[in-house]
Amino acid sequence: MRLPTYADLKRFCAVDGWYDSAAARGARTGDHFRYARVLRDGTRLRTRVSHGSGSIRDPATFKDILRSQLRVTEEQFWLAVDEGVAPHRPGDAAPEPAGPGLPYDLVKNLTARAGIPLREVLSMGKDEAVALWQEWLTQDGGDQ
C-alpha cells in the first residue's frame, strides 16, 4: 500500500475543495493545518494535516483517515493527488438546481422584508422571485 506524505494530504484537500477552517476563523493553527468541507447533503467533513514534511507511516492510520475523515476510497484519493480528479461521494448526489441560483440579497429581502417563507422562496425560479420582489416594492413594502 502506498502511503501519503503530508504534502499529498494537502494536495488532496486542495483538489477536493476543502478550506482551511482555522484560517477561516482567524485562529492559530498550532502544529496542524485544519481543513473542512461540507458536502451538498450537509455532511461536514474535517481533517488535520501536520505542518511537517513527513508522511503517514501506518497503513491502518491511512485507511482510517480515508474512511472516517475524507470519506473516499484509496483509489479516489490517489486520483485526486496524482491527476487532480476530485472524488465523487454519496453526499454529493444532491441534484444541482435546475437553473441559476437566486442571489443572496434577493433571498434575504424576500424572507426578511417581505416575510415570504424561505422554503417558498427557494422553490422559485429567478424570474419569479424578482417579479415577486418588484411587486412587493411597488405595493406597501416600498414605503417602509
C-alpha positions as CSV (number, residue, x, y, z in Angstrom):
1,M,0.0,0.0,0.0
2,R,1.3,3.4,-1.0
3,L,1.3,5.8,2.0
4,P,0.9,9.6,1.6
5,T,3.1,12.4,2.6
6,Y,1.6,15.4,4.4
7,A,2.0,17.3,1.1
8,D,-0.1,14.6,-0.6
9,L,-2.9,15.1,2.0
10,K,-2.7,18.9,1.5
11,R,-2.9,18.4,-2.3
12,F,-6.0,16.1,-1.9
13,C,-7.7,18.8,0.2
14,A,-6.9,21.5,-2.5
15,V,-8.2,19.3,-5.3
16,D,-11.4,18.3,-3.4
17,G,-12.3,21.8,-2.5
18,W,-11.6,21.8,1.3
19,Y,-11.0,25.1,3.1
20,D,-8.6,25.9,5.9
21,S,-11.0,26.1,8.8
22,A,-8.6,27.6,11.3
23,A,-7.7,30.4,8.9
24,A,-11.4,31.0,8.2
25,R,-11.9,31.6,11.9
26,G,-8.8,33.6,12.2
27,A,-7.4,31.1,14.6
28,R,-3.8,29.9,15.1
29,T,-3.1,26.5,13.5
30,G,-0.7,25.1,16.1
31,D,1.2,22.1,14.6
32,H,-1.5,21.1,12.1
33,F,-3.5,22.6,9.3
34,R,-7.2,22.1,9.9
35,Y,-9.4,21.5,6.8
36,A,-13.1,21.3,6.5
37,R,-15.6,20.6,3.7
38,V,-19.3,20.5,3.6
39,L,-21.0,18.1,1.1
40,R,-24.1,19.1,-0.8
41,D,-26.2,17.0,1.5
42,G,-25.0,19.0,4.5
43,T,-22.5,16.4,5.8
44,R,-19.5,18.1,7.4
45,L,-16.0,16.6,6.9
46,R,-12.9,17.6,8.9
47,T,-9.3,16.5,8.8
48,R,-5.9,17.7,10.1
49,V,-2.6,17.7,8.2
50,S,0.7,18.1,10.1
51,H,2.9,21.1,9.2
52,G,5.9,18.7,9.0
53,S,7.4,17.4,5.9
54,G,6.9,13.7,6.8
55,S,4.4,11.1,5.9
56,I,1.8,8.8,7.4
57,R,3.7,5.6,8.2
58,D,0.9,3.3,9.4
59,P,-1.4,1.7,6.7
60,A,-4.1,1.4,9.3
61,T,-4.0,5.1,10.1
62,F,-4.2,6.0,6.4
63,K,-7.2,3.6,6.0
64,D,-8.9,5.2,8.9
65,I,-8.3,8.8,7.6
66,L,-9.7,7.7,4.2
67,R,-12.8,6.1,5.7
68,S,-13.7,8.4,8.6
69,Q,-12.3,11.8,7.7
70,L,-12.0,12.1,3.9
71,R,-14.7,9.5,3.1
72,V,-13.1,8.4,-0.1
73,T,-11.5,5.2,-1.4
74,E,-7.8,4.8,-1.7
75,E,-8.2,4.9,-5.5
76,Q,-10.1,8.2,-5.3
77,F,-7.5,9.7,-3.0
78,W,-4.6,8.9,-5.4
79,L,-6.6,10.1,-8.5
80,A,-7.1,13.4,-6.7
81,V,-3.4,13.7,-5.7
82,D,-1.8,12.4,-8.9
83,E,-4.2,13.5,-11.6
84,G,-6.3,16.3,-10.0
85,V,-9.6,14.4,-10.3
86,A,-11.9,15.4,-7.4
87,P,-13.7,12.4,-5.9
88,H,-17.5,11.8,-6.0
89,R,-19.1,10.9,-2.7
90,P,-22.7,9.7,-2.0
91,G,-23.2,13.0,-0.1
92,D,-22.5,14.9,-3.4
93,A,-25.5,13.2,-5.0
94,A,-27.9,16.1,-4.2
95,P,-29.2,17.4,-7.5
96,E,-27.9,20.7,-8.9
97,P,-30.5,23.4,-9.1
98,A,-32.4,23.4,-12.4
99,G,-31.3,26.9,-13.3
100,P,-29.1,29.7,-11.8
101,G,-29.4,30.1,-8.1
102,L,-31.0,33.1,-6.5
103,P,-28.8,36.0,-5.4
104,Y,-28.3,36.1,-1.7
105,D,-29.7,39.7,-1.4
106,L,-32.9,38.7,-3.2
107,V,-33.5,35.7,-0.9
108,K,-32.7,37.9,2.2
109,N,-35.1,40.6,1.1
110,L,-37.9,38.2,0.2
111,T,-37.7,36.4,3.5
112,A,-36.7,39.2,6.0
113,R,-38.5,42.1,4.5
114,A,-41.4,40.7,2.5
115,G,-42.0,37.8,5.0
116,I,-42.1,35.0,2.5
117,P,-41.1,31.6,3.9
118,L,-37.6,30.5,2.9
119,R,-38.9,27.2,1.6
120,E,-41.2,29.0,-0.8
121,V,-38.5,31.4,-1.9
122,L,-36.1,28.6,-2.7
123,S,-38.7,26.8,-4.8
124,M,-39.0,29.8,-7.1
125,G,-37.0,30.5,-10.3
126,K,-35.1,33.7,-10.5
127,D,-37.6,35.5,-12.8
128,E,-40.4,34.6,-10.4
129,A,-38.5,35.7,-7.4
130,V,-37.5,39.0,-9.0
131,A,-41.1,39.7,-10.1
132,L,-42.4,39.0,-6.6
133,W,-39.8,41.3,-5.1
134,Q,-40.7,44.1,-7.5
135,E,-44.4,43.6,-6.8
136,W,-43.7,43.9,-3.1
137,L,-41.7,47.1,-3.6
138,T,-44.5,48.7,-5.7
139,Q,-47.1,47.9,-3.1
140,D,-46.9,48.6,0.6
141,G,-43.3,47.3,1.0
142,G,-41.7,50.2,-0.8
143,D,-42.9,52.7,1.8
144,Q,-41.2,51.0,4.8
